[in-house]
């Protein structure tokens, strides 16, 4: 069973100012665990280049993915 810290967390991009090549508006991204980044109000996620980077948390809103759809979003 997954704990809160290991449960996949997803966000929707609502702002990509300054990151137009890396982030797409209205796109769902999976957040990777990074406590240090979270403490600084950043999120670590895999961007459009396929690499994981830090982005301002304010650029995203958290969303819930239906259980049936999680395999589609978790695939890398």
C-alpha positions in Angstrom: 0.0 0.0 0.0 1.3 3.5 -0.9 1.7 6.1 1.8 0.9 9.8 1.3 4.5 10.5 0.5 4.7 7.8 -2.2 1.2 8.2 -3.7 1.5 9.7 -7.2 0.7 13.4 -7.2 -0.5 15.2 -10.3 -0.7 18.8 -11.2 -2.2 20.9 -14.1 0.0 23.6 -15.6 -1.8 27.0 -15.5 1.2 29.2 -16.2 4.4 28.6 -18.3 5.9 32.1 -18.4 9.6 31.8 -18.9 9.3 28.1 -19.5 7.5 28.0 -22.8 9.8 25.3 -24.2 9.6 23.1 -21.2 5.9 23.4 -20.0 2.6 23.3 -21.8 -0.4 25.1 -20.5 -3.4 22.8 -19.6 -1.0 19.7 -19.4 -1.0 17.2 -16.6 2.4 16.5 -15.0 3.4 13.9 -12.4 5.2 15.4 -9.5 8.3 13.6 -8.3 9.0 13.5 -4.5 11.4 16.3 -3.5 11.0 17.6 0.0 13.7 20.2 -0.4 12.0 21.6 -3.5 8.6 21.6 -1.8 10.1 23.6 1.2 11.2 26.2 -1.3 7.8 26.3 -3.1 9.0 24.4 -6.1 7.9 21.2 -7.7 10.1 18.6 -9.3 8.5 17.1 -12.4 9.3 15.7 -15.8 8.9 18.4 -18.3 8.4 18.3 -22.1 12.1 17.6 -22.7 11.8 14.3 -20.7 14.1 15.5 -17.9 13.1 16.3 -14.4 13.5 19.9 -13.3 12.2 22.3 -10.6 9.4 24.7 -11.5 7.5 27.2 -9.3 4.7 25.5 -7.5 2.5 28.6 -8.2 2.5 27.6 -11.9 0.4 24.5 -11.2 -2.8 23.4 -9.4 -3.1 19.9 -7.9 -5.6 17.6 -9.5 -6.9 14.1 -8.7 -6.6 11.4 -11.4 -9.3 8.7 -11.4 -7.9 5.4 -10.3 -8.8 3.8 -13.7 -6.7 6.4 -15.5 -3.6 6.4 -13.3 -1.8 3.8 -15.4 -2.0 6.1 -18.4 -0.4 9.0 -16.5 2.2 7.0 -14.7 3.7 5.5 -17.8 7.0 7.0 -18.6 
